[in-house]
């Protein structure tokens, strides 16, 4: 077993991508994800890959589109304002059914906003972002170890479903250092890429990668095929972590680094005699609606408290899943701030006393 | 019986959808012929633009990737970095390349990206209905310059070949025209040279084609060819702007 090393989140993303067989990185500098680029600029030379500093985020995502069309495992990384620029390419990648991995180390918005941590891009990541009816698989790790494993897995998921996989890491995750244990060998899934535009090389038919279907019936058929695929992804790839559900009166819902504060608060609440559990979505899309609905149906569960680094975005999915059966409260911080354990505990105590409307 | 002429295998059997008198069809054919004559059809990947030729992936029989508006040079960069041993070309109009894709073409050239760019300049947006392009001539009437392009309001035509020729990464830049047989043969030679530049790994190359758009110019096809000669050529002189002495 390889030894544990202390690494920064952004560097772990880059190293994990290389270990997953990614040899093509295209990016543009933006805080707080730039270390992904720094690492790749050196590492791609070592492994005989290609590193291109693109002229813009728009160009970078289109380079990913080209590399993915050509059959490669390709990566780009950015942070919120840059991800907004990439939405054109993200929609095209969905339309052309190309496998690609995009990292968003989310910072606070809107506009140029700030450079500190946030989860304000939840809507953008899970509800579309670009134009048209499409989905991305969105993964939200909460630790550096999980970030490593999820990054490797992202490339497998992208290839398996010919979909864009977004790694949704809040700014803290990109910037913080934690020990990470690398595997000796990565579980790389090889998929058929006979559709790729690699040059005909004697093939009977030419390959074409496109997202345009000018005939309405053809385009509707294409859309139905995409929706069928997304339904399979929902069925097969929904991931979450549920802790302390048994006997819990209050259920927290939180993802990313925010969920780690919640874990501490759950312990503190227990000391006060309040039973608190948590459902942590690991896939933001597909969203673990069934698990939340299951938990909401438990008699001992009295209320939900959704905690996010935004004005309340995932809470809409939580409420849809809870479907009015239990109250869902919210506590959020914005602008790059994180909630303290005390403010969350105070909130839990008030909910427990029935003093929060 | 000896075959004296046959359709190039570089094109599929699908009939072109282009308007009568449009020169896209000629450009398609000579690119396809070059790919066959140079024996690179099996080793070439093309990138389709947004515009009248958005679906030229249905016509070229090599592998093809359709790109977002203006992004073909970035897409081609991605493909070429994966397959440095293959030939990669983009086919772009003047709205695609010179307007929305100005950043992508400039930086692909600056990086010396080893791709061939085939740039079709007909001084107008075709597919969307004859709007002003960066290459639209002064006083030229379009649907968005209905009183003629006025420099005070709408600026000046953009000479892309001259602009890109200033960049060290661009090693071969030539402007050709499709107004007569002689020039079409010269255009074909330019395409072949561009592919050879790429194969030898020398850097970025572009062939700009002065082309016609009778539909949106509001002119008969023959009259359009005359307009190309009388109006476009003075603004966009033919010639090699970079790589004149390049031996390939």
Interface residues (C-beta under 8 A of the other chain):
Chain A: X24 X26 X50 X52 X54 X55 X56 X58 X59 X60 X62 X63 X64 X65 X66 X67 X68 X69 X70 X71 X72 X74 X88 X89 X92 X96 X197 X198 X199 X200 X201 X202 X206 X207 X208 X209 X210 X211 X212 X214
Chain B: X12 X41 X42 X43 X44 X45 X47 X48 X54 X55 X57 X58 X60 X61 X62 X63 X64 X65 X66 X67 X68 X71 X74 X75 X76 X77 X78 X79 X80 X81 X82 X83 X86 X103 X104 X106 X107 X111
